[in-house]
Amino acid sequence: MKRKVHIICIFLFIIALLACEENNTDKIKVFIQNYIETVSIEHEKHKTNVTDKMTAYFYDYENKENADLPEFLAMGGFRNNIIIVKNFEIHKIKKLPYKDIDGYSVNVQFTIYDESKENGEYVRDVGYWVVLVNNKFYIYGDDFLKDIFILEKDLDR
C-alpha cells in the first residue's frame, strides 16, 4: 500500500512540474510578443536601434536590469536597415542547458516585406534568449536588434 502511495505522489509531482514548465512557456510567449510590439513602436517613433523604453527589457552579464543592450548580441556594428514586418510567429521555446541561469531559447519566425523577392516577402528566423530573474523575464540575447524593424500595423502611427 505504501508503495502505491509513493508512486502516486511521484506521478503527481511530475505532473505538477510539467504544468509549471508549460505555464512558463505561455508567460514567455506573452513576454516575447510584448517585447516585439514595444520594439516595433519604439522603432517607428524614433527610427533608432535602442531606446530607453526598450532597455527595460534587457539583462546583461553584470546582472543588471535595464541594461544598455542584452548580454548576447551578435558582433558587428548596428545597421540602419529599416525592415517592414508583415507578421511574426513564436515557434519554439526550449529550456537552455545552463545551470547558472534560468534561461530559455525562443525561435520567432518573421515574415518580412521585400519587393526584390519573387513573392514580395521572405521569412527570417530570429533567436531570442530569455532569462527569468526575480520572477521577471528579460531579454538576454537578441539577434534581430541590429536592424530597425517595424510591424506593418505600426507604420505611420
DSSP file with accessible surface (Angstrom, degrees, kcal/mol):
  #  RESIDUE AA STRUCTURE BP1 BP2  ACC     N-H-->O    O-->H-N    N-H-->O    O-->H-N    TCO  KAPPA ALPHA  PHI   PSI    X-CA   Y-CA   Z-CA
    1    1 A M     >        0   0  178      0, 0.0     4,-1.8     0, 0.0     5,-0.1   0.000 360.0 360.0 360.0 -46.3    0.0    0.0    0.0
    2    2 A K  H  >  +     0   0  170      1,-0.2     4,-2.4     2,-0.2     5,-0.2   0.866 360.0  57.0 -60.4 -35.8    2.8    2.5    0.9
    3    3 A R  H  > S+     0   0  194      1,-0.2     4,-2.4     2,-0.2    -1,-0.2   0.911 105.5  49.7 -61.8 -41.8    4.5    1.7   -2.4
    4    4 A K  H  > S+     0   0  146      2,-0.2     4,-2.6     1,-0.2    -1,-0.2   0.899 109.7  51.2 -64.4 -40.7    1.3    2.7   -4.3
    5    5 A V  H  X S+     0   0   74     -4,-1.8     4,-2.7     2,-0.2    -2,-0.2   0.923 110.2  49.3 -63.8 -42.3    1.1    6.0   -2.4
    6    6 A H  H  X S+     0   0  118     -4,-2.4     4,-2.5     2,-0.2    -2,-0.2   0.919 111.9  48.5 -62.6 -43.1    4.8    6.7   -3.2
    7    7 A I  H  X S+     0   0   98     -4,-2.4     4,-2.6     2,-0.2    -2,-0.2   0.928 112.2  48.4 -64.5 -42.7    4.2    6.0   -6.8
    8    8 A I  H  X S+     0   0   99     -4,-2.6     4,-2.7     1,-0.2    -2,-0.2   0.924 111.5  50.4 -64.0 -41.9    1.1    8.2   -6.9
    9    9 A C  H  X S+     0   0   72     -4,-2.7     4,-2.4     2,-0.2    -2,-0.2   0.920 111.6  47.5 -62.5 -43.2    3.0   11.0   -5.1
   10   10 A I  H  X S+     0   0  105     -4,-2.5     4,-2.4     2,-0.2    -2,-0.2   0.928 111.8  50.5 -63.6 -44.0    5.8   10.8   -7.6
   11   11 A F  H  X S+     0   0  128     -4,-2.6     4,-2.3     1,-0.2    -2,-0.2   0.925 111.4  47.9 -60.5 -44.8    3.4   10.8  -10.5
   12   12 A L  H  X S+     0   0  104     -4,-2.7     4,-2.6     1,-0.2    -1,-0.2   0.891 110.0  53.0 -64.5 -37.8    1.6   13.9   -9.1
   13   13 A F  H  X S+     0   0  136     -4,-2.4     4,-2.5    -5,-0.2    -2,-0.2   0.926 109.1  48.8 -62.8 -43.1    4.9   15.7   -8.6
   14   14 A I  H  X S+     0   0   81     -4,-2.4     4,-2.6     2,-0.2     5,-0.2   0.924 111.4  49.4 -63.8 -43.1    5.9   15.1  -12.2
   15   15 A I  H  X S+     0   0   79     -4,-2.3     4,-2.4     1,-0.2    -1,-0.2   0.929 111.8  48.8 -61.9 -44.1    2.5   16.4  -13.4
   16   16 A A  H  X S+     0   0   52     -4,-2.6     4,-2.2     2,-0.2    -2,-0.2   0.911 111.0  50.8 -62.4 -41.0    2.9   19.5  -11.3
   17   17 A L  H  X S+     0   0   99     -4,-2.5     4,-2.0     1,-0.2    -2,-0.2   0.930 111.5  47.0 -63.2 -44.8    6.4   20.0  -12.6
   18   18 A L  H  X S+     0   0  110     -4,-2.6     4,-2.3     1,-0.2    -1,-0.2   0.887 110.2  53.6 -64.6 -37.8    5.3   19.7  -16.2
   19   19 A A  H  X S+     0   0   58     -4,-2.4     4,-2.1    -5,-0.2    -1,-0.2   0.907 108.1  50.2 -64.6 -39.6    2.3   22.1  -15.5
   20   20 A C  H  X S+     0   0   82     -4,-2.2     4,-1.9     2,-0.2    -1,-0.2   0.911 110.5  49.3 -65.0 -42.0    4.7   24.7  -14.1
   21   21 A E  H  X S+     0   0   98     -4,-2.0     4,-1.8     2,-0.2    -2,-0.2   0.911 110.7  49.9 -65.2 -40.4    7.0   24.5  -17.2
   22   22 A E  H  X S+     0   0  107     -4,-2.3     4,-2.0     1,-0.2    -1,-0.2   0.908 107.7  54.9 -63.7 -38.8    4.0   24.8  -19.6
   23   23 A N  H  X S+     0   0   80     -4,-2.1     4,-2.1     1,-0.2    -1,-0.2   0.907 106.5  50.6 -61.3 -42.1    2.9   27.9  -17.6
   24   24 A N  H  X S+     0   0   30     -4,-1.9     4,-2.8     1,-0.2    -1,-0.2   0.887 106.1  56.9 -61.4 -38.3    6.4   29.5  -18.1
   25   25 A T  H  X S+     0   0   27     -4,-1.8     4,-2.3     2,-0.2    -2,-0.2   0.934 108.2  45.8 -59.2 -46.4    6.0   28.7  -21.8
   26   26 A D  H  X S+     0   0   78     -4,-2.0     4,-2.0     1,-0.2    -1,-0.2   0.913 113.5  49.6 -63.6 -41.4    2.8   30.7  -22.0
   27   27 A K  H  X S+     0   0  103     -4,-2.1     4,-2.6     1,-0.2    -2,-0.2   0.889 109.7  51.5 -65.4 -38.2    4.3   33.5  -20.0
   28   28 A I  H  X S+     0   0    0     -4,-2.8     4,-3.1     2,-0.2     5,-0.3   0.909 107.4  53.2 -65.7 -40.6    7.4   33.6  -22.2
   29   29 A K  H  X S+     0   0   88     -4,-2.3     4,-2.4    -5,-0.2    -2,-0.2   0.936 111.5  45.4 -58.9 -45.2    5.1   33.8  -25.3
   30   30 A V  H  X S+     0   0   85     -4,-2.0     4,-2.6     2,-0.2    -2,-0.2   0.929 113.6  50.3 -64.1 -43.3    3.3   36.8  -23.9
   31   31 A F  H  X S+     0   0   26     -4,-2.6     4,-2.6     2,-0.2    -2,-0.2   0.941 112.2  46.2 -60.6 -48.6    6.6   38.4  -22.8
   32   32 A I  H  X S+     0   0    0     -4,-3.1     4,-2.9     2,-0.2     5,-0.2   0.913 112.2  51.1 -63.0 -41.9    8.2   38.0  -26.3
   33   33 A Q  H  X S+     0   0   86     -4,-2.4     4,-2.4    -5,-0.3     5,-0.2   0.943 112.0  46.8 -61.5 -44.6    5.1   39.3  -28.0
   34   34 A N  H  X S+     0   0   75     -4,-2.6     4,-2.5     2,-0.2    -2,-0.2   0.905 112.9  50.4 -62.3 -41.7    5.1   42.4  -25.8
   35   35 A Y  H  X S+     0   0    0     -4,-2.6     4,-2.9     2,-0.2     5,-0.2   0.952 111.4  46.7 -62.2 -49.4    8.8   42.9  -26.4
   36   36 A I  H  X S+     0   0    0     -4,-2.9     4,-2.4     1,-0.2    -2,-0.2   0.918 114.4  47.7 -61.5 -42.5    8.5   42.7  -30.2
   37   37 A E  H  X S+     0   0   52     -4,-2.4     4,-2.3    -5,-0.2    -1,-0.2   0.904 112.4  49.1 -66.6 -39.6    5.5   45.0  -30.2
   38   38 A T  H  X S+     0   0   23     -4,-2.5     4,-2.7    -5,-0.2     5,-0.2   0.938 111.7  48.9 -63.7 -45.6    7.3   47.5  -27.9
   39   39 A V  H  X S+     0   0    0     -4,-2.9     4,-3.0     1,-0.2     5,-0.2   0.930 110.9  51.3 -60.6 -42.8   10.4   47.4  -30.1
   40   40 A S  H  X S+     0   0    0     -4,-2.4     4,-2.6    -5,-0.2    -1,-0.2   0.938 111.7  45.6 -60.4 -47.7    8.3   48.0  -33.2
   41   41 A I  H  X S+     0   0   41     -4,-2.3     4,-2.4     2,-0.2    -1,-0.2   0.923 114.7  48.4 -63.1 -43.1    6.5   51.0  -31.8
   42   42 A E  H  X S+     0   0    9     -4,-2.7     4,-2.8     1,-0.2     5,-0.4   0.904 112.0  49.3 -64.9 -40.6    9.8   52.5  -30.5
   43   43 A H  H  X S+     0   0    0     -4,-3.0     4,-2.3   106,-0.2    -2,-0.2   0.908 111.9  48.6 -64.6 -41.3   11.5   51.9  -33.9
   44   44 A E  H  < S+     0   0   24     -4,-2.6    -2,-0.2    -5,-0.2    -1,-0.2   0.923 117.0  42.5 -63.8 -41.7    8.6   53.6  -35.7
   45   45 A K  H  < S+     0   0  128     -4,-2.4    -2,-0.2    -5,-0.2    -1,-0.2   0.915 132.4  17.9 -72.0 -44.4    8.6   56.5  -33.3
   46   46 A H  H  < S-     0   0   97     -4,-2.8    -3,-0.2    -5,-0.2    -2,-0.2   0.584  81.6-141.8-109.8 -16.1   12.4   57.1  -33.1
   47   47 A K     <  +     0   0   96     -4,-2.3     2,-0.3    -5,-0.4    -4,-0.1   0.854  63.9 116.1  52.8  39.7   14.0   55.3  -36.1
   48   48 A T  S    S-     0   0   62     -6,-0.3    -1,-0.2     1,-0.1    -2,-0.2  -0.924  74.0-117.7-133.0 160.6   16.9   54.2  -33.9
   49   49 A N  S    S+     0   0   13     -2,-0.3     2,-0.4     1,-0.2   100,-0.1   0.916  93.4  20.3 -68.0 -47.3   18.1   50.8  -32.8
   50   50 A V        -     0   0   38     -8,-0.1     2,-0.3    96,-0.1    -1,-0.2  -0.986  64.4-177.1-131.2 133.6   17.7   51.1  -29.0
   51   51 A T     >  -     0   0   13     -2,-0.4     4,-1.5    -3,-0.1     3,-0.4  -0.792  42.3-104.5-120.4 168.1   15.6   53.4  -26.9
   52   52 A D  H  > S+     0   0  147     -2,-0.3     4,-0.6     1,-0.2     3,-0.1   0.879 120.3  55.9 -59.3 -38.9   15.2   53.9  -23.1
   53   53 A K  H >4 S+     0   0  120      1,-0.2     3,-0.7     2,-0.2    -1,-0.2   0.870 105.8  52.0 -64.0 -33.5   11.9   52.1  -23.2
   54   54 A M  H >4 S+     0   0    0     -3,-0.4     3,-2.1     1,-0.2     4,-0.3   0.849  96.9  66.4 -71.0 -33.1   13.5   49.1  -24.8
   55   55 A T  H >< S+     0   0   21     -4,-1.5     3,-1.3     1,-0.3    12,-0.3   0.735  83.6  74.8 -66.1 -17.0   16.2   48.8  -22.2
   56   56 A A  T << S+     0   0   43     -3,-0.7    10,-0.3    -4,-0.6    -1,-0.3   0.736  97.3  49.8 -63.9 -18.8   13.6   48.0  -19.5
   57   57 A Y  T <  S+     0   0   49     -3,-2.1    82,-3.7    -4,-0.2    -1,-0.3   0.559  94.9  97.2 -92.6 -11.1   13.5   44.5  -21.2
   58   58 A F  B <   -a  139   0A   0     -3,-1.3     8,-1.1    -4,-0.3     9,-1.0  -0.530  43.9-179.2 -92.5 152.3   17.3   43.9  -21.2
   59   59 A Y  B     -G   65   0B  20     80,-1.9    12,-1.6    -2,-0.2     2,-0.2  -0.995  10.0-169.5-143.0 137.9   19.5   42.0  -18.8
   60   60 A D    >   -     0   0   17      4,-1.2     3,-1.9    -2,-0.3     4,-0.4  -0.717  41.0 -86.5-127.7-179.5   23.3   41.6  -19.1
   61   61 A Y  T 3  S+     0   0  137      1,-0.3    79,-0.0    -2,-0.2    -1,-0.0   0.690 119.2  64.6 -61.7 -22.3   26.1   39.6  -17.6
   62   62 A E  T 3  S-     0   0   99      2,-0.1    -1,-0.3     1,-0.0     3,-0.1   0.278 117.1-111.7 -84.3  14.4   26.6   42.0  -14.7
   63   63 A N    <   +     0   0  116     -3,-1.9     2,-0.5     1,-0.2    -2,-0.2   0.862  65.9 155.5  58.0  38.6   23.1   41.0  -13.5
   64   64 A K        -     0   0   88     -4,-0.4    -4,-1.2     0, 0.0     3,-0.5  -0.850  36.1-148.6-100.9 129.3   21.8   44.5  -14.4
   65   65 A E  B    S+G   59   0B  87     -2,-0.5    -6,-0.2     1,-0.2    -9,-0.1  -0.585  86.6  28.8 -81.3 158.2   18.2   45.1  -15.2
   66   66 A N  S    S+     0   0   90     -8,-1.1    -1,-0.2   -10,-0.3   -10,-0.2   0.923  88.2 177.3  55.5  45.8   17.6   47.8  -17.7
   67   67 A A        -     0   0    2     -9,-1.0    -9,-0.3    -3,-0.5    -1,-0.1  -0.315  42.3-114.8 -73.1 163.1   21.0   47.2  -19.3
   68   68 A D  S    S-     0   0  126      1,-0.2    -1,-0.1   -12,-0.1   -12,-0.1   0.862  96.7  -1.6 -66.0 -36.4   22.0   49.2  -22.4
   69   69 A L  S    S-     0   0   59    -14,-0.1    -1,-0.2   -19,-0.0     4,-0.1  -0.971  88.3 -89.0-146.4 159.3   22.0   46.0  -24.5
   70   70 A P        -     0   0    6      0, 0.0   -10,-0.2     0, 0.0    70,-0.2  -0.341  42.1-113.7 -65.5 157.6   21.3   42.4  -24.0
   71   71 A E  S    S+     0   0   58    -12,-1.6     2,-0.8    68,-0.3    70,-0.2   0.920 104.3  50.5 -59.3 -47.7   24.3   40.3  -23.0
   72   72 A F  B     +b  141   0A  94     68,-3.0    70,-1.7    57,-0.1     2,-0.4  -0.840  66.4 148.0-103.4 109.7   24.3   38.2  -26.2
   73   73 A L        -     0   0   37     -2,-0.8    70,-0.1    68,-0.2     3,-0.1  -0.996  53.5-102.7-139.1 128.0   24.2   40.3  -29.3
   74   74 A A        -     0   0   61     -2,-0.4    -2,-0.0    68,-0.3    68,-0.0  -0.196  47.4-100.9 -54.0 143.1   25.9   39.2  -32.5
   75   75 A M  S    S+     0   0  182      0, 0.0     2,-0.1     0, 0.0    -1,-0.1  -0.238  77.3  67.4 -65.4 155.1   29.2   41.0  -33.1
   76   76 A G  S    S-     0   0   59     -3,-0.1     2,-0.0     2,-0.0    -3,-0.0  -0.415  82.3 -58.5 119.8 167.0   29.4   43.9  -35.5
   77   77 A G        -     0   0   60     -2,-0.1     2,-0.1     1,-0.1    69,-0.0  -0.288  57.7 -93.5 -78.6 162.9   28.1   47.4  -35.9
   78   78 A F        -     0   0   92      2,-0.0     2,-0.3    -2,-0.0    -1,-0.1  -0.466  37.8-146.5 -72.3 146.6   24.5   48.5  -35.9
   79   79 A R        -     0   0  104     67,-1.7    -1,-0.0    -2,-0.1   -30,-0.0  -0.799  12.5-140.2-109.5 157.3   22.8   48.8  -39.3
   80   80 A N        +     0   0  126     -2,-0.3     2,-0.4    67,-0.1    67,-0.1  -0.012  49.4 144.9-105.1  28.2   20.2   51.3  -40.2
   81   81 A N        -     0   0   81     65,-0.3    67,-2.5     1,-0.0     2,-0.7  -0.545  40.4-150.2 -65.8 122.2   18.2   48.8  -42.3
   82   82 A I  E     -c  148   0A  91     -2,-0.4     2,-0.5    65,-0.2    67,-0.2  -0.882  17.6-168.9 -96.5 117.1   14.5   49.6  -41.8
   83   83 A I  E     -c  149   0A  16     65,-3.1    67,-2.8    -2,-0.7     2,-0.6  -0.925  14.1-146.3-113.3 127.4   12.7   46.3  -42.2
   84   84 A I  E     -c  150   0A  43     -2,-0.5    29,-2.4    29,-0.4     2,-0.5  -0.841  15.1-154.2 -95.8 123.9    8.9   46.1  -42.5
   85   85 A V  E     -cD 151 112A   0     65,-2.8    67,-3.1    -2,-0.6    68,-0.3  -0.869  13.0-167.2-104.4 122.3    7.5   43.0  -40.9
   86   86 A K  E     -     0   0A  82     25,-2.8     2,-0.3    -2,-0.5    67,-0.2   0.926  69.7 -37.3 -70.8 -48.9    4.2   41.7  -42.1
   87   87 A N  E     - D   0 111A  74     24,-1.1    24,-2.8    65,-0.1     2,-0.3  -0.966  54.2-141.0-162.9 174.9    3.7   39.3  -39.1
   88   88 A F  E     - D   0 110A  37     -2,-0.3     2,-0.4    22,-0.2    22,-0.2  -0.983   4.5-158.3-146.8 155.1    5.6   37.0  -36.8
   89   89 A E  E     - D   0 109A 113     20,-2.1    20,-3.1    -2,-0.3     2,-0.7  -1.000  19.3-133.1-135.6 134.0    5.0   33.7  -35.1
   90   90 A I  E     + D   0 108A  36     -2,-0.4    18,-0.2    18,-0.2     3,-0.1  -0.781  34.0 170.5 -85.9 117.3    6.6   32.3  -32.0
   91   91 A H  E     +     0   0A  91     16,-2.9     2,-0.4    -2,-0.7    -1,-0.2   0.881  50.4  17.0 -98.5 -49.2    7.6   28.8  -32.9
   92   92 A K  E     - D   0 107A 133     15,-1.3    15,-2.8     2,-0.0     2,-0.5  -0.990  46.7-172.9-140.1 131.6    9.8   27.1  -30.4
   93   93 A I  E     + D   0 106A  34     -2,-0.4     2,-0.4    13,-0.2    13,-0.2  -0.995  18.4 174.5-123.0 124.1   10.6   27.7  -26.7
   94   94 A K  E     - D   0 105A 137     11,-2.7    11,-3.5    -2,-0.5     2,-0.2  -0.994  33.8-113.4-134.9 136.7   13.3   25.5  -25.2
   95   95 A K  E     - D   0 104A  85     -2,-0.4     9,-0.3     9,-0.2     7,-0.0  -0.457  35.8-120.8 -65.7 133.0   15.0   25.5  -21.8
   96   96 A L        -     0   0   13      7,-2.8     7,-0.3    -2,-0.2    -1,-0.1  -0.546  14.7-129.9 -74.3 145.7   18.7   26.5  -22.0
   97   97 A P        +     0   0  111      0, 0.0     2,-0.4     0, 0.0    -1,-0.1   0.273  69.4 115.7 -83.2  14.2   21.1   23.8  -20.7
   98   98 A Y        -     0   0  112      1,-0.1     3,-0.3     3,-0.1     5,-0.3  -0.681  51.7-158.1 -90.6 137.2   23.0   26.2  -18.4
   99   99 A K  S    S+     0   0  214     -2,-0.4    -1,-0.1     1,-0.2    -3,-0.0   0.751  87.9  59.9 -82.1 -24.7   22.9   25.7  -14.6
  100  100 A D  S    S+     0   0  140      1,-0.1     2,-0.4     2,-0.0    -1,-0.2   0.593 108.0  42.4 -85.8  -8.5   23.9   29.3  -13.7
  101  101 A I  S    S-     0   0   36     -3,-0.3     2,-1.2    -5,-0.1    -3,-0.1  -0.990  71.5-134.9-135.4 146.1   20.9   31.0  -15.5
  102  102 A D        +     0   0   57     30,-0.4    30,-2.6    -2,-0.4     2,-0.3  -0.789  56.8 154.5 -93.1  87.1   17.2   30.2  -15.7
  103  103 A G  E     - E   0 131A   0     -2,-1.2    -7,-2.8    -5,-0.3     2,-0.3  -0.813  34.6-157.9-125.7 162.8   17.0   30.8  -19.4
  104  104 A Y  E     -DE  95 130A  11     26,-2.7    26,-2.8    -2,-0.3     2,-0.5  -0.991  16.1-135.8-138.2 142.8   15.0   29.8  -22.5
  105  105 A S  E     -DE  94 129A  38    -11,-3.5   -11,-2.7    -2,-0.3     2,-0.5  -0.860  24.7-166.9 -96.8 130.0   15.8   29.9  -26.2
  106  106 A V  E     -DE  93 128A   0     22,-3.1    22,-2.5    -2,-0.5     2,-0.5  -0.982   7.9-157.1-124.1 125.8   12.9   31.3  -28.2
  107  107 A N  E     -DE  92 127A  42    -15,-2.8   -16,-2.9    -2,-0.5   -15,-1.3  -0.904  13.1-175.5-103.6 125.1   12.6   30.9  -32.0
  108  108 A V  E     -DE  90 126A   0     18,-2.9    18,-3.3    -2,-0.5     2,-0.6  -0.973  14.9-147.4-122.1 134.2   10.4   33.5  -33.8
  109  109 A Q  E     -DE  89 125A  54    -20,-3.1   -20,-2.1    -2,-0.4     2,-0.4  -0.901  14.5-164.3-104.9 120.1    9.6   33.5  -37.5
  110  110 A F  E     -DE  88 124A   0     14,-3.0    14,-2.7    -2,-0.6     2,-0.6  -0.862  12.7-147.9-102.4 136.4    9.2   36.9  -39.1
  111  111 A T  E     -DE  87 123A  15    -24,-2.8   -25,-2.8    -2,-0.4   -24,-1.1  -0.926  26.7-166.0-101.3 118.0    7.6   37.4  -42.5
  112  112 A I  E     -DE  85 122A   2     10,-3.2    10,-2.2    -2,-0.6     2,-0.2  -0.875  19.7-121.3-115.5 136.4    9.3   40.4  -44.0
  113  113 A Y  E     + E   0 121A  86    -29,-2.4   -29,-0.4    -2,-0.4     8,-0.3  -0.530  37.0 163.4 -71.2 136.8    8.3   42.6  -47.0
  114  114 A D    >   -     0   0   46      6,-2.5     3,-1.7    -2,-0.2     6,-0.2  -0.753  25.4-162.7-157.0 105.0   11.0   42.7  -49.7
  115  115 A E  T 3  S+     0   0  194      1,-0.3     5,-0.1    -2,-0.2     6,-0.1   0.736  89.6  65.3 -63.1 -22.2   10.0   43.9  -53.2
  116  116 A S  T 3  S+     0   0  102      4,-0.1    -1,-0.3     3,-0.1     2,-0.2   0.679  86.7  88.1 -75.9 -15.0   13.1   42.4  -54.7
  117  117 A K  S X  S-     0   0   98     -3,-1.7     3,-1.1     1,-0.1    -3,-0.1  -0.519  90.1-114.3 -83.1 154.3   11.9   38.9  -53.8
  118  118 A E  T 3  S+     0   0  206      1,-0.3    -1,-0.1    -2,-0.2    -3,-0.0   0.893 115.8  30.6 -56.2 -46.5    9.7   36.9  -56.2
  119  119 A N  T 3  S-     0   0  117      2,-0.4    -1,-0.3    -5,-0.0    -4,-0.1   0.332 115.8-108.2 -98.2   8.6    6.6   36.9  -54.0
  120  120 A G  S <  S+     0   0   23     -3,-1.1    -6,-2.5    -6,-0.2     2,-0.3   0.527  90.6  57.0  82.8   5.4    7.4   40.2  -52.3
  121  121 A E  E     -E  113   0A  49     -8,-0.3    -2,-0.4    -6,-0.1     2,-0.3  -0.977  56.7-162.0-157.1 164.9    8.3   38.8  -48.9
  122  122 A Y  E     -E  112   0A  70    -10,-2.2   -10,-3.2    -2,-0.3     2,-0.4  -0.953  23.2-115.2-146.4 166.2   10.7   36.3  -47.2
  123  123 A V  E     -E  111   0A  75     -2,-0.3     2,-0.4   -12,-0.2   -12,-0.2  -0.868  24.6-172.1-107.5 137.8   10.8   34.5  -43.9
  124  124 A R  E     -E  110   0A  61    -14,-2.7   -14,-3.0    -2,-0.4     2,-0.5  -0.993  15.1-144.0-131.0 125.3   13.6   35.1  -41.3
  125  125 A D  E     -E  109   0A  93     -2,-0.4     2,-0.4   -16,-0.2   -16,-0.2  -0.762  19.7-166.9 -87.3 132.1   14.0   33.1  -38.2
  126  126 A V  E     -E  108   0A   0    -18,-3.3   -18,-2.9    -2,-0.5     2,-0.4  -0.962   8.3-145.2-124.0 135.5   15.2   35.1  -35.2
  127  127 A G  E     -E  107   0A  24     -2,-0.4    16,-1.8   -20,-0.2     2,-0.4  -0.835  15.3-177.3-103.4 136.5   16.5   33.7  -32.0
  128  128 A Y  E     -EF 106 142A   0    -22,-2.5   -22,-3.1    -2,-0.4     2,-0.5  -0.972  15.9-149.5-124.5 145.2   16.0   35.3  -28.5
  129  129 A W  E     -EF 105 141A  65     12,-2.3    11,-3.3    -2,-0.4    12,-1.7  -0.978  17.7-168.4-111.0 129.4   17.3   34.2  -25.2
  130  130 A V  E     -EF 104 139A   0    -26,-2.8   -26,-2.7    -2,-0.5     2,-0.3  -0.949   1.1-163.2-118.4 135.0   15.0   35.0  -22.3
  131  131 A V  E     -EF 103 138A   2      7,-2.4     7,-2.1    -2,-0.4     2,-0.6  -0.906  14.3-139.0-118.2 150.3   16.0   34.7  -18.6
  132  132 A L  E     + F   0 137A  31    -30,-2.6     2,-0.4    -2,-0.3   -30,-0.4  -0.940  29.6 168.8-106.9 116.0   13.9   34.6  -15.5
  133  133 A V  E >   - F   0 136A  28      3,-2.9     3,-1.2    -2,-0.6    -2,-0.0  -0.994  69.0 -12.1-132.2 125.5   15.3   36.7  -12.7
  134  134 A N  T 3  S-     0   0  133     -2,-0.4    -1,-0.1     1,-0.3     3,-0.1   0.906 128.3 -55.9  50.6  45.5   13.4   37.5   -9.5
  135  135 A N  T 3  S+     0   0  157      1,-0.2     2,-0.4    -3,-0.1    -1,-0.3   0.749 119.3 106.0  61.8  25.9   10.2   36.2  -11.1
  136  136 A K  E <   - F   0 133A 108     -3,-1.2    -3,-2.9     2,-0.0     2,-0.3  -0.999  65.8-128.0-135.2 140.7   10.5   38.6  -14.1
  137  137 A F  E     + F   0 132A  23     -2,-0.4     2,-0.3    -5,-0.2    -5,-0.2  -0.620  27.1 179.0 -88.8 146.2   11.5   37.9  -17.7
  138  138 A Y  E     - F   0 131A   3     -7,-2.1    -7,-2.4    -2,-0.3     2,-0.6  -0.972  35.1-107.1-139.4 156.6   14.3   39.7  -19.5
  139  139 A I  E     +aF  58 130A   0    -82,-3.7   -80,-1.9    -2,-0.3   -68,-0.3  -0.749  36.0 170.7 -83.9 120.0   15.9   39.6  -22.9
  140  140 A Y  E    S+     0   0A  26    -11,-3.3   -68,-3.0    -2,-0.6     2,-0.3   0.629  70.5  17.2-102.2 -23.1   19.4   38.1  -22.5
  141  141 A G  E     +bF  72 129A   6    -12,-1.7   -12,-2.3   -70,-0.2    -1,-0.4  -0.982  58.9 174.3-152.5 138.7   20.1   37.7  -26.2
  142  142 A D  E >   - F   0 128A   2    -70,-1.7     3,-0.5    -2,-0.3   -68,-0.3  -0.893   9.8-175.4-147.4 111.0   18.5   39.2  -29.4
  143  143 A D  T 3  S+     0   0   82    -16,-1.8   -15,-0.1    -2,-0.3   -70,-0.1   0.248  84.5  56.8 -95.8  18.6   19.9   38.6  -32.8
  144  144 A F  T >  S+     0   0    0    -17,-0.2     3,-1.3     2,-0.1    -1,-0.2   0.369  76.5  94.3-119.2   0.4   17.5   41.0  -34.6
  145  145 A L  T <   +     0   0    0     -3,-0.5    -2,-0.1     1,-0.3    -1,-0.1   0.693  69.9  71.6 -72.1 -16.6   18.3   44.1  -32.6
  146  146 A K  T 3  S+     0   0   15     -4,-0.1   -67,-1.7   -68,-0.1     2,-0.3   0.686  94.2  61.8 -75.5 -17.6   20.8   45.4  -35.1
  147  147 A D  S <  S-     0   0    2     -3,-1.3     2,-0.9   -69,-0.1   -65,-0.2  -0.748  86.6-121.1-104.2 156.7   18.1   46.2  -37.6
  148  148 A I  E     -c   82   0A   3    -67,-2.5   -65,-3.1    -2,-0.3     2,-0.4  -0.865  38.8-175.2 -94.8 106.3   15.3   48.7  -37.2
  149  149 A F  E     -c   83   0A   0     -2,-0.9     2,-0.4   -67,-0.2  -106,-0.2  -0.886   9.7-171.8-110.7 141.3   12.2   46.6  -37.6
  150  150 A I  E     -c   84   0A   2    -67,-2.8   -65,-2.8    -2,-0.4     2,-0.2  -0.998  23.6-126.5-130.5 126.6    8.6   47.9  -37.7
  151  151 A L  E >   -c   85   0A   7     -2,-0.4     3,-2.1   -67,-0.2     4,-0.5  -0.491  26.6-120.2 -68.4 141.4    5.5   45.8  -37.7
  152  152 A E  G >  S+     0   0   88    -67,-3.1     3,-1.5     1,-0.3    -1,-0.1   0.872 112.8  58.9 -51.9 -39.6    3.2   46.7  -40.6
  153  153 A K  G 3  S+     0   0  122      1,-0.3    -1,-0.3   -68,-0.3   -67,-0.1   0.721 103.2  53.7 -65.9 -19.3    0.4   47.6  -38.2
  154  154 A D  G X  S+     0   0    0     -3,-2.1     3,-1.1     3,-0.1    -1,-0.3   0.481  77.8 122.6 -95.2  -2.8    2.7   50.2  -36.5
  155  155 A L  T <  S-     0   0   65     -3,-1.5  -114,-0.0    -4,-0.5  -111,-0.0  -0.349  85.0  -0.2 -62.0 134.9    3.6   52.1  -39.7
  156  156 A D  T 3         0   0  147      1,-0.2    -1,-0.3  -112,-0.1  -111,-0.0   0.876 360.0 360.0  53.4  46.8    2.6   55.8  -39.6
  157  157 A R    <         0   0  185     -3,-1.1    -1,-0.2  -116,-0.1    -3,-0.1  -0.328 360.0 360.0 -64.8 360.0    1.2   55.6  -36.1
